[in-house]
Amino acid sequence: LNILINHIGSCEWRCHSQFFTSERTVDGQSKSTKAAQTEYTRILEATRLEPTTILALDEPDLLALGLSKQKVTAITGLAQLEVNGQLTTSDLAVLTERITAIRGIGVWTAEMIAIFSLGADDIWPISDLALIFAGRDLYDVTGKPALRNLGEQFRPYRSIAMWYFWRWVELGQPELKTLLKASAPANPSTAIE
C-alpha cells in the first residue's frame, strides 16, 4: 500500500448524499467506467437526479435512457426510499436492511454508501473487484477468508486502503515494479541529500 500511496498521493474523496451515492453505485455495476459515465450523464440530464422526477417517469422512459429493467427497478426503489425519507440514516445496519430489500441491490451498495455518503473509514467490501484484483496482484491473496485477513492490517482505515485500490485499478493495474520505477527519484543521489 505504501507504494500506491507514494505513487498516487493523498487520499481525497468527497461525501455525497445517500441517494446520489446509491444511484451512482447501481448505475456503475457491471459496466465499464465509460459506459457507466454515459448512462449516468443521460440520467442526470433527464432527471437531474431528483427522486420525484425519476418516479414520475414511466419504465419505457427509463429504459430509453439505457437502463436495464433490473436497474430501473433498483433506481426507482431507491428514489422511493429517498422520497419516503428512508435513505437518510447513518445507521449502516438499518440502511443495509432497507436498500437490500430492493431487487438488484446488495450489501456492496450499502458499503459504498457507508464510504462515500457516511464517510466511514473502516469498510472492507469483500466482493469489490478492485479488492479482489489488489489481493491477487499486489498481495498474492485469493479467496474471501484470505481477503478478510488481508483487511485486518489496514484497520481502522480499510476504506482508505480501498480508495487506493480503486485508483490503482483506474491506472490500469500496473505492476508494483512499474510503480516503484515511476515513484523513484530521477537521480538516486539526490534522494540521500
FIDOGU-264218 format. One record per atom (N, C-alpha, C): residue in three letters; chain; atom name; x, y, z. Coordinates in steps of 0.001 Angstrom, whole numbers, plus 500000, padded with zeros to 6 digits. Layout:
<pts>
PT code unit site     px     py     pz
PT  Ala    A   CA      X      Y      Z
...
</pts>
This chain:
<pts>
PT code unit site     px     py     pz
PT  Leu    A    N 500831 498800 500000
PT  Leu    A   CA 500000 500000 500000
PT  Leu    A    C 500866 501249 500000
PT  Asn    A    N 502005 501210 500667
PT  Asn    A   CA 502892 502381 500681
PT  Asn    A    C 503334 502775 499273
PT  Ile    A    N 503556 501776 498424
PT  Ile    A   CA 503948 502081 497048
PT  Ile    A    C 502812 502823 496340
PT  Leu    A    N 501580 502370 496541
PT  Leu    A   CA 500438 503053 495930
PT  Leu    A    C 500296 504475 496466
PT  Ile    A    N 500448 504633 497764
PT  Ile    A   CA 500332 505961 498379
PT  Ile    A    C 501390 506894 497801
PT  Asn    A    N 502626 506409 497715
PT  Asn    A   CA 503706 507241 497160
PT  Asn    A    C 503460 507601 495702
PT  His    A    N 502891 506680 494952
PT  His    A   CA 502654 506930 493524
PT  His    A    C 501427 507811 493288
PT  Ile    A    N 500348 507564 494030
PT  Ile    A   CA 499070 508236 493782
PT  Ile    A    C 498956 509559 494538
PT  Gly    A    N 499516 509606 495726
PT  Gly    A   CA 499402 510821 496533
PT  Gly    A    C 498334 510698 497599
PT  Ser    A    N 497933 511822 498141
PT  Ser    A   CA 496983 511851 499250
PT  Ser    A    C 495612 511313 498848
PT  Cys    A    N 494999 510636 499783
PT  Cys    A   CA 493643 510126 499599
PT  Cys    A    C 492668 511295 499718
PT  Glu    A    N 491851 511453 498699
PT  Glu    A   CA 490867 512539 498707
PT  Glu    A    C 489543 512019 498182
PT  Trp    A    N 488506 512122 498992
PT  Trp    A   CA 487173 511832 498489
PT  Trp    A    C 486189 512755 499162
PT  Arg    A    N 485106 512990 498460
PT  Arg    A   CA 484047 513839 498994
PT  Arg    A    C 482856 512957 499305
PT  Cys    A    N 482156 513307 500358
PT  Cys    A   CA 480932 512584 500692
PT  Cys    A    C 479758 513221 499953
PT  His    A    N 478856 512378 499516
PT  His    A   CA 477659 512798 498791
PT  His    A    C 476432 512282 499528
PT  Ser    A    N 475255 512706 499095
PT  Ser    A   CA 474018 512221 499703
PT  Ser    A    C 473888 510719 499462
PT  Gln    A    N 473120 510069 500328
PT  Gln    A   CA 472918 508634 500177
PT  Gln    A    C 472259 508311 498839
PT  Phe    A    N 471310 509149 498402
PT  Phe    A   CA 470643 508871 497130
PT  Phe    A    C 471626 508996 495970
PT  Phe    A    N 472420 510051 495959
PT  Phe    A   CA 473400 510236 494892
PT  Phe    A    C 474345 509041 494835
PT  Thr    A    N 474907 508663 495973
PT  Thr    A   CA 475861 507551 496007
PT  Thr    A    C 475208 506246 495587
PT  Ser    A    N 474005 505990 496082
PT  Ser    A   CA 473346 504731 495732
PT  Ser    A    C 473014 504677 494248
PT  Glu    A    N 472559 505793 493687
PT  Glu    A   CA 472252 505820 492253
PT  Glu    A    C 473516 505600 491437
PT  Arg    A    N 474598 506281 491786
PT  Arg    A   CA 475862 506123 491054
PT  Arg    A    C 476390 504696 491178
PT  Thr    A    N 476215 504105 492349
PT  Thr    A   CA 476694 502742 492580
PT  Thr    A    C 475917 501749 491734
PT  Val    A    N 474596 501873 491736
PT  Val    A   CA 473768 500983 490922
PT  Val    A    C 474077 501189 489448
PT  Asp    A    N 474209 502432 489045
PT  Asp    A   CA 474482 502760 487653
PT  Asp    A    C 475803 502150 487181
PT  Gly    A    N 476798 502118 488047
PT  Gly    A   CA 478118 501647 487655
PT  Gly    A    C 478315 500149 487720
PT  Gln    A    N 477336 499417 488225
PT  Gln    A   CA 477509 497972 488354
PT  Gln    A    C 477527 497289 486990
PT  Ser    A    N 478459 496375 486843
PT  Ser    A   CA 478571 495524 485651
PT  Ser    A    C 478755 496305 484356
PT  Lys    A    N 479420 497430 484424
PT  Lys    A   CA 479664 498230 483217
PT  Lys    A    C 481090 498739 483248
PT  Ser    A    N 481565 499072 482087
PT  Ser    A   CA 482854 499746 482028
PT  Ser    A    C 482668 501150 482592
PT  Thr    A    N 483752 501770 482999
PT  Thr    A   CA 483689 503127 483548
PT  Thr    A    C 483090 504093 482532
PT  Lys    A    N 483489 503970 481272
PT  Lys    A   CA 482978 504873 480239
PT  Lys    A    C 481482 504677 480023
PT  Ala    A    N 481037 503425 479949
PT  Ala    A   CA 479608 503147 479754
PT  Ala    A    C 478796 503634 480956
PT  Ala    A    N 479317 503431 482153
PT  Ala    A   CA 478622 503892 483353
PT  Ala    A    C 478508 505409 483353
PT  Gln    A    N 479562 506101 482930
PT  Gln    A   CA 479532 507567 482882
PT  Gln    A    C 478512 508060 481860
PT  Thr    A    N 478439 507393 480719
PT  Thr    A   CA 477462 507760 479689
PT  Thr    A    C 476040 507576 480215
PT  Glu    A    N 475802 506452 480867
PT  Glu    A   CA 474479 506186 481436
PT  Glu    A    C 474139 507216 482503
PT  Tyr    A    N 475098 507505 483366
PT  Tyr    A   CA 474879 508500 484418
PT  Tyr    A    C 474549 509865 483811
PT  Thr    A    N 475270 510266 482776
PT  Thr    A   CA 475024 511559 482126
PT  Thr    A    C 473604 511625 481574
PT  Arg    A    N 473154 510547 480955
PT  Arg    A   CA 471778 510512 480421
PT  Arg    A    C 470753 510662 481539
PT  Ile    A    N 470957 509936 482625
PT  Ile    A   CA 470020 510006 483755
PT  Ile    A    C 470037 511402 484367
PT  Leu    A    N 471229 511954 484516
PT  Leu    A   CA 471365 513293 485088
PT  Leu    A    C 470645 514329 484229
PT  Glu    A    N 470846 514265 482918
PT  Glu    A   CA 470198 515221 482015
PT  Glu    A    C 468684 515082 482036
PT  Ala    A    N 468185 513855 482138
PT  Ala    A   CA 466742 513622 482090
PT  Ala    A    C 466044 513892 483424
PT  Thr    A    N 466782 513715 484536
PT  Thr    A   CA 466101 513767 485843
PT  Thr    A    C 466740 514718 486854
PT  Arg    A    N 467949 515207 486543
PT  Arg    A   CA 468742 515988 487497
PT  Arg    A    C 468943 515226 488822
PT  Leu    A    N 468783 513911 488740
PT  Leu    A   CA 468867 513010 489901
PT  Leu    A    C 467878 513406 490999
PT  Glu    A    N 466762 513921 490584
PT  Glu    A   CA 465679 514246 491517
PT  Glu    A    C 464804 513005 491659
PT  Pro    A    N 464693 512462 492865
PT  Pro    A   CA 463893 511241 493052
PT  Pro    A    C 462453 511372 492547
PT  Thr    A    N 461829 512530 492768
PT  Thr    A   CA 460439 512689 492306
PT  Thr    A    C 460365 512675 490777
PT  Thr    A    N 461372 513216 490122
PT  Thr    A   CA 461403 513187 488653
PT  Thr    A    C 461596 511761 488156
PT  Ile    A    N 462466 511021 488804
PT  Ile    A   CA 462687 509618 488430
PT  Ile    A    C 461389 508831 488582
PT  Leu    A    N 460686 509051 489694
PT  Leu    A   CA 459438 508324 489936
PT  Leu    A    C 458325 508738 488970
PT  Ala    A    N 458406 509945 488448
PT  Ala    A   CA 457390 510423 487507
PT  Ala    A    C 457558 509821 486112
PT  Leu    A    N 458742 509296 485820
PT  Leu    A   CA 458988 508699 484507
PT  Leu    A    C 458440 507275 484460
PT  Asp    A    N 457918 506894 483316
PT  Asp    A   CA 457455 505522 483113
PT  Asp    A    C 458657 504625 482856
PT  Glu    A    N 458449 503325 483026
PT  Glu    A   CA 459521 502357 482763
PT  Glu    A    C 460097 502496 481353
PT  Pro    A    N 459261 502640 480302
PT  Pro    A   CA 459840 502802 478954
PT  Pro    A    C 460735 504038 478836
PT  Asp    A    N 460389 505115 479544
PT  Asp    A   CA 461232 506314 479518
PT  Asp    A    C 462593 506040 480149
PT  Leu    A    N 462596 505313 481251
PT  Leu    A   CA 463864 504984 481923
PT  Leu    A    C 464670 503984 481100
PT  Leu    A    N 463991 503034 480492
PT  Leu    A   CA 464693 502078 479627
PT  Leu    A    C 465326 502798 478438
PT  Ala    A    N 464666 503833 477941
PT  Ala    A   CA 465189 504602 476801
PT  Ala    A    C 466475 505346 477167
PT  Leu    A    N 466733 505534 478460
PT  Leu    A   CA 467976 506178 478900
PT  Leu    A    C 469145 505194 478917
PT  Gly    A    N 468863 503934 478615
PT  Gly    A   CA 469919 502925 478590
PT  Gly    A    C 469959 502048 479817
PT  Leu    A    N 468987 502208 480699
PT  Leu    A   CA 468940 501374 481899
PT  Leu    A    C 468351 500010 481572
PT  Ser    A    N 468855 498990 482234
PT  Ser    A   CA 468247 497669 482122
PT  Ser    A    C 466998 497655 483007
PT  Lys    A    N 466152 496644 482827
PT  Lys    A   CA 464951 496538 483670
PT  Lys    A    C 465341 496411 485140
PT  Gln    A    N 466409 495657 485415
PT  Gln    A   CA 466855 495480 486794
PT  Gln    A    C 467297 496820 487391
PT  Lys    A    N 467995 497631 486598
PT  Lys    A   CA 468429 498932 487102
PT  Lys    A    C 467256 499885 487275
PT  Val    A    N 466264 499796 486392
PT  Val    A   CA 465061 500614 486560
PT  Val    A    C 464407 500278 487896
PT  Thr    A    N 464283 499001 488192
PT  Thr    A   CA 463700 498565 489469
PT  Thr    A    C 464514 499095 490642
PT  Ala    A    N 465830 498977 490552
PT  Ala    A   CA 466696 499418 491644
PT  Ala    A    C 466632 500927 491845
PT  Ile    A    N 466756 501677 490758
PT  Ile    A   CA 466799 503136 490870
PT  Ile    A    C 465456 503705 491311
PT  Thr    A    N 464357 503147 490810
PT  Thr    A   CA 463054 503638 491264
PT  Thr    A    C 462803 503240 492717
PT  Gly    A    N 463295 502076 493113
PT  Gly    A   CA 463175 501676 494519
PT  Gly    A    C 463951 502611 495435
PT  Leu    A    N 465148 502978 495015
PT  Leu    A   CA 465953 503924 495796
PT  Leu    A    C 465304 505305 495832
PT  Ala    A    N 464748 505730 494696
PT  Ala    A   CA 464067 507025 494650
PT  Ala    A    C 462882 507031 495613
PT  Gln    A    N 462159 505923 495669
PT  Gln    A   CA 461007 505832 496588
PT  Gln    A    C 461479 505898 498039
PT  Leu    A    N 462567 505212 498363
PT  Leu    A   CA 463108 505295 499722
PT  Leu    A    C 463503 506730 500064
PT  Glu    A    N 464120 507419 499110
PT  Glu    A   CA 464540 508800 499335
PT  Glu    A    C 463325 509704 499577
PT  Val    A    N 462306 509557 498736
PT  Val    A   CA 461087 510368 498880
PT  Val    A    C 460436 510109 500244
PT  Asn    A    N 460496 508851 500695
PT  Asn    A   CA 459910 508489 501987
PT  Asn    A    C 460812 508821 503173
PT  Gly    A    N 462005 509390 502899
PT  Gly    A   CA 462922 509744 503976
PT  Gly    A    C 463628 508569 504619
PT  Gln    A    N 463703 507454 503912
PT  Gln    A   CA 464286 506244 504497
PT  Gln    A    C 465738 505996 504098
PT  Leu    A    N 466319 506862 503283
PT  Leu    A   CA 467727 506707 502905
PT  Leu    A    C 468649 507547 503783
PT  Thr    A    N 468109 508445 504534
PT  Thr    A   CA 468931 509418 505265
PT  Thr    A    C 469231 508974 506687
PT  Thr    A    N 469597 507731 506854
PT  Thr    A   CA 470004 507234 508160
PT  Thr    A    C 471517 507059 508182
PT  Ser    A    N 472113 507236 509335
PT  Ser    A   CA 473552 506997 509455
PT  Ser    A    C 473827 505621 510056
PT  Asp    A    N 472787 504849 510302
PT  Asp    A   CA 472909 503505 510848
PT  Asp    A    C 473083 502527 509687
PT  Leu    A    N 474295 502010 509523
PT  Leu    A   CA 474610 501146 508388
PT  Leu    A    C 473741 499896 508362
PT  Ala    A    N 473453 499310 509514
PT  Ala    A   CA 472626 498100 509546
PT  Ala    A    C 471211 498394 509048
PT  Val    A    N 470635 499498 509476
PT  Val    A   CA 469289 499887 509043
PT  Val    A    C 469298 500194 507552
PT  Leu    A    N 470279 500959 507118
PT  Leu    A   CA 470398 501312 505698
PT  Leu    A    C 470540 500061 504839
PT  Thr    A    N 471389 499142 505263
PT  Thr    A   CA 471600 497892 504524
PT  Thr    A    C 470302 497109 504420
PT  Glu    A    N 469570 497015 505511
PT  Glu    A   CA 468299 496286 505507
PT  Glu    A    C 467305 496932 504533
PT  Arg    A    N 467235 498237 504548
PT  Arg    A   CA 466283 498937 503681
PT  Arg    A    C 466625 498796 502203
PT  Ile    A    N 467877 499010 501853
PT  Ile    A   CA 468193 499012 500424
PT  Ile    A    C 468334 497612 499844
PT  Thr    A    N 468741 496641 500646
PT  Thr    A   CA 468858 495281 500108
PT  Thr    A    C 467493 494619 499945
PT  Ala    A    N 466451 495241 500451
PT  Ala    A   CA 465091 494751 500212
PT  Ala    A    C 464664 495037 498767
PT  Ile    A    N 465391 495928 498094
PT  Ile    A   CA 465103 496259 496698
PT  Ile    A    C 465806 495238 495816
PT  Arg    A    N 465054 494664 494907
PT  Arg    A   CA 465627 493664 493995
PT  Arg    A    C 466792 494278 493204
PT  Gly    A    N 467915 493581 493175
PT  Gly    A   CA 469073 494034 492417
PT  Gly    A    C 470075 494842 493229
PT  Ile    A    N 469788 495067 494506
PT  Ile    A   CA 470711 495827 495350
PT  Ile    A    C 471178 494928 496482
PT  Gly    A    N 472505 494912 496672
PT  Gly    A   CA 473072 494054 497703
PT  Gly    A    C 473887 494819 498716
PT  Val    A    N 474578 494068 499536
PT  Val    A   CA 475379 494628 500621
PT  Val    A    C 476466 495553 500081
PT  Trp    A    N 477048 495227 498923
PT  Trp    A   CA 478111 496053 498357
PT  Trp    A    C 477643 497497 498168
PT  Thr    A    N 476413 497684 497684
PT  Thr    A   CA 475878 499036 497506
PT  Thr    A    C 475814 499754 498848
PT  Ala    A    N 475374 499062 499877
PT  Ala    A   CA 475327 499657 501220
PT  Ala    A    C 476735 500033 501688
PT  Glu    A    N 477705 499205 501375
PT  Glu    A   CA 479086 499514 501753
PT  Glu    A    C 479592 500763 501034
PT  Met    A    N 479231 500915 499765
PT  Met    A   CA 479642 502113 499024
PT  Met    A    C 478987 503366 499613
PT  Ile    A    N 477733 503246 500029
PT  Ile    A   CA 477051 504376 500673
PT  Ile    A    C 477756 504713 501988
PT  Ala    A    N 478141 503684 502745
PT  Ala    A   CA 478837 503927 504014
PT  Ala    A    C 480130 504693 503781
PT  Ile    A    N 480856 504343 502743
PT  Ile    A   CA 482126 505012 502448
PT  Ile    A    C 481895 506404 501877
PT  Phe    A    N 481087 506500 500819
PT  Phe    A   CA 481005 507745 500049
PT  Phe    A    C 479887 508695 500478
PT  Ser    A    N 479018 508259 501392
PT  Ser    A   CA 477993 509168 501917
PT  Ser    A    C 478172 509412 503403
PT  Leu    A    N 478490 508354 504129
PT  Leu    A   CA 478622 508482 505579
PT  Leu    A    C 480058 508747 506014
PT  Gly    A    N 481014 508602 505089
PT  Gly    A   CA 482410 508854 505410
PT  Gly    A    C 483031 507814 506327
PT  Ala    A    N 482522 506591 506278
PT  Ala    A   CA 483034 505525 507136
PT  Ala    A    C 484457 505151 506727
PT  Asp    A    N 485377 505186 507669
PT  Asp    A   CA 486792 504921 507398
PT  Asp    A    C 487153 503442 507358
PT  Asp    A    N 486300 502582 507918
PT  Asp    A   CA 486708 501195 508104
PT  Asp    A    C 485728 500202 507477
PT  Ile    A    N 485498 500343 506182
PT  Ile    A   CA 484642 499408 505441
PT  Ile    A    C 485541 498606 504506
PT  Trp    A    N 485342 497315 504473
PT  Trp    A   CA 486151 496406 503645
PT  Trp    A    C 485197 495610 502750
PT  Pro    A    N 484846 496142 501572
PT  Pro    A   CA 483849 495500 500701
PT  Pro    A    C 484414 494249 500026
PT  Ile    A    N 484233 493123 500677
PT  Ile    A   CA 484890 491876 500314
PT  Ile    A    C 484570 491407 498890
PT  Ser    A    N 483444 491841 498325
PT  Ser    A   CA 483095 491410 496968
PT  Ser    A    C 483475 492439 495899
PT  Asp    A    N 484165 493503 496280
PT  Asp    A   CA 484554 494538 495334
PT  Asp    A    C 485675 494029 494424
PT  Leu    A    N 485513 494242 493126
PT  Leu    A   CA 486510 493742 492174
PT  Leu    A    C 487890 494358 492383
PT  Ala    A    N 487947 495625 492756
PT  Ala    A   CA 489261 496245 492993
PT  Ala    A    C 489976 495543 494142
PT  Leu    A    N 489241 495168 495173
PT  Leu    A   CA 489848 494445 496292
PT  Leu    A    C 490306 493059 495847
PT  Ile    A    N 489486 492389 495081
PT  Ile    A   CA 489853 491051 494596
PT  Ile    A    C 491111 491131 493729
PT  Phe    A    N 491158 492114 492809
PT  Phe    A   CA 492343 492278 491954
PT  Phe    A    C 493573 492675 492757
PT  Ala    A    N 493402 493607 493696
PT  Ala    A   CA 494537 494044 494515
PT  Ala    A    C 495047 492899 495380
PT  Gly    A    N 494135 492140 495956
PT  Gly    A   CA 494552 490982 496753
PT  Gly    A    C 495381 490026 495925
PT  Arg    A    N 494896 489727 494739
PT  Arg    A   CA 495587 488777 493858
PT  Arg    A    C 496918 489327 493336
PT  Asp    A    N 496892 490555 492803
PT  Asp    A   CA 498058 491077 492090
PT  Asp    A    C 499088 491762 492987
PT  Leu    A    N 498637 492368 494072
PT  Leu    A   CA 499564 493116 494927
PT  Leu    A    C 499996 492345 496175
PT  Tyr    A    N 499145 491428 496635
PT  Tyr    A   CA 499418 490731 497891
PT  Tyr    A    C 499442 489212 497759
PT  Asp    A    N 499216 488699 496543
PT  Asp    A   CA 499211 487259 496286
PT  Asp    A    C 498220 486540 497205
PT  Val    A    N 497025 487123 497329
PT  Val    A   CA 495978 486602 498206
PT  Val    A    C 494723 486391 497369
PT  Thr    A    N 494098 485224 497504
PT  Thr    A   CA 492835 484954 496818
PT  Thr    A    C 491858 484316 497795
PT  Gly    A    N 490580 484466 497510
PT  Gly    A   CA 489534 483878 498344
PT  Gly    A    C 489101 484818 499460
PT  Lys    A    N 487828 484736 499798
PT  Lys    A   CA 487266 485657 500799
PT  Lys    A    C 487929 485556 502176
PT  Pro    A    N 488200 484353 502696
PT  Pro    A   CA 488856 484310 504012
PT  Pro    A    C 490222 485024 504006
PT  Ala    A    N 490999 484792 502961
PT  Ala    A   CA 492318 485433 502875
PT  Ala    A    C 492180 486939 502688
PT  Leu    A    N 491183 487378 501921
PT  Leu    A   CA 490954 488816 501742
PT  Leu    A    C 490508 489470 503047
PT  Arg    A    N 489655 488777 503800
PT  Arg    A   CA 489256 489308 505123
PT  Arg    A    C 490487 489474 506012
PT  Asn    A    N 491338 488466 506003
PT  Asn    A   CA 492558 488522 506802
PT  Asn    A    C 493462 489664 506342
PT  Leu    A    N 493581 489859 505031
PT  Leu    A   CA 494368 490967 504484
PT  Leu    A    C 493854 492297 505027
PT  Gly    A    N 492556 492441 505111
PT  Gly    A   CA 491961 493685 505583
PT  Gly    A    C 492326 494049 507005
PT  Glu    A    N 492648 493058 507808
PT  Glu    A   CA 492968 493332 509220
PT  Glu    A    C 494175 494259 509367
PT  Gln    A    N 495126 494172 508456
PT  Gln    A   CA 496315 495022 508563
PT  Gln    A    C 496018 496494 508275
PT  Phe    A    N 494853 496758 507688
PT  Phe    A   CA 494502 498139 507348
PT  Phe    A    C 493509 498759 508327
PT  Arg    A    N 493050 497975 509317
PT  Arg    A   CA 492139 498534 510329
PT  Arg    A    C 492822 499657 511062
PT  Pro    A    N 492176 500700 511415
PT  Pro    A   CA 490765 501055 511241
PT  Pro    A    C 490535 501931 510005
PT  Tyr    A    N 491383 501800 509003
PT  Tyr    A   CA 491285 502648 507812
PT  Tyr    A    C 491151 501829 506530
PT  Arg    A    N 490354 500794 506575
PT  Arg    A   CA 490221 499924 505407
PT  Arg    A    C 489575 500648 504219
PT  Ser    A    N 488689 501588 504478
PT  Ser    A   CA 488076 502349 503371
PT  Ser    A    C 489132 503146 502612
PT  Ile    A    N 490100 503646 503336
PT  Ile    A   CA 491167 504422 502703
PT  Ile    A    C 492051 503504 501855
PT  Ala    A    N 492339 502312 502368
PT  Ala    A   CA 493080 501335 501562
PT  Ala    A    C 492298 501026 500288
PT  Met    A    N 490983 500891 500420
PT  Met    A   CA 490151 500633 499242
PT  Met    A    C 490242 501777 498232
PT  Trp    A    N 490267 503005 498721
PT  Trp    A   CA 490371 504157 497819
PT  Trp    A    C 491622 504021 496951
PT  Tyr    A    N 492726 503607 497567
PT  Tyr    A   CA 493964 503417 496794
PT  Tyr    A    C 493838 502248 495813
PT  Phe    A    N 493147 501195 496199
PT  Phe    A   CA 492948 500078 495277
PT  Phe    A    C 492090 500511 494084
PT  Trp    A    N 491075 501335 494313
PT  Trp    A   CA 490252 501835 493203
PT  Trp    A    C 491088 502704 492266
PT  Arg    A    N 491929 503554 492828
PT  Arg    A   CA 492790 504400 491982
PT  Arg    A    C 493759 503522 491196
PT  Trp    A    N 494305 502483 491807
PT  Trp    A   CA 495220 501555 491139
PT  Trp    A    C 494527 500896 489943
PT  Val    A    N 493269 500487 490126
PT  Val    A   CA 492512 499898 489018
PT  Val    A    C 492321 500938 487918
PT  Glu    A    N 491999 502183 488292
PT  Glu    A   CA 491844 503245 487298
PT  Glu    A    C 493130 503492 486513
PT  Leu    A    N 494269 503260 487131
PT  Leu    A   CA 495569 503413 486461
PT  Leu    A    C 495862 502251 485514
PT  Gly    A    N 495006 501240 485518
PT  Gly    A   CA 495213 500089 484643
PT  Gly    A    C 495904 498936 485346
PT  Gln    A    N 495935 498955 486677
PT  Gln    A   CA 496509 497903 487491
PT  Gln    A    C 497983 497629 487173
PT  Pro    A    N 498792 498674 487188
PT  Pro    A   CA 500211 498450 486888
PT  Pro    A    C 500882 497552 487938
PT  Glu    A    N 501897 496848 487494
PT  Glu    A   CA 502666 496004 488413
PT  Glu    A    C 503413 496897 489402
PT  Leu    A    N 503677 496361 490579
PT  Leu    A   CA 504366 497153 491606
PT  Leu    A    C 505732 497621 491138
PT  Lys    A    N 506447 496787 490393
PT  Lys    A   CA 507777 497212 489940
PT  Lys    A    C 507677 498423 489017
PT  Thr    A    N 506595 498509 488238
PT  Thr    A   CA 506375 499675 487376
PT  Thr    A    C 506132 500913 488227
PT  Leu    A    N 505334 500756 489287
PT  Leu    A   CA 505065 501883 490181
PT  Leu    A    C 506324 502312 490933
PT  Leu    A    N 507117 501337 491322
PT  Leu    A   CA 508373 501670 492017
PT  Leu    A    C 509281 502507 491127
PT  Lys    A    N 509382 502123 489854
PT  Lys    A   CA 510207 502888 488914
PT  Lys    A    C 509657 504298 488744
PT  Ala    A    N 508324 504402 488619
PT  Ala    A   CA 507697 505714 488411
PT  Ala    A    C 507839 506608 489634
PT  Ser    A    N 507900 506001 490828
PT  Ser    A   CA 507987 506774 492064
PT  Ser    A    C 509427 507075 492466
PT  Ala    A    N 510395 506398 491846
PT  Ala    A   CA 511804 506594 492212
PT  Ala    A    C 512293 507956 491754
PT  Pro    A    N 513187 508574 492531
PT  Pro    A   CA 513740 509855 492092
PT  Pro    A    C 514548 509680 490814
PT  Ala    A    N 514542 510691 489976
PT  Ala    A   CA 515252 510639 488691
PT  Ala    A    C 516750 510446 488925
PT  Asn    A    N 517298 511079 489931
PT  Asn    A   CA 518716 510969 490253
PT  Asn    A    C 518830 510384 491665
PT  Pro    A    N 519144 509102 491802
PT  Pro    A   CA 519170 508451 493113
PT  Pro    A    C 520058 509184 494133
PT  Ser    A    N 521106 509850 493685
PT  Ser    A   CA 521988 510529 494655
PT  Ser    A    C 521288 511692 495336
PT  Thr    A    N 520249 512278 494700
PT  Thr    A   CA 519540 513399 495327
PT  Thr    A    C 518623 512911 496438
PT  Ala    A    N 518271 511618 496436
PT  Ala    A   CA 517402 511094 497496
PT  Ala    A    C 518135 511044 498831
PT  Ile    A    N 519459 511028 498816
PT  Ile    A   CA 520252 510949 500051
PT  Ile    A    C 520376 512304 500697
PT  Glu    A    N 520419 513342 499921
PT  Glu    A   CA 520631 514691 500438
PT  Glu    A    C 519525 515146 501346
</pts>
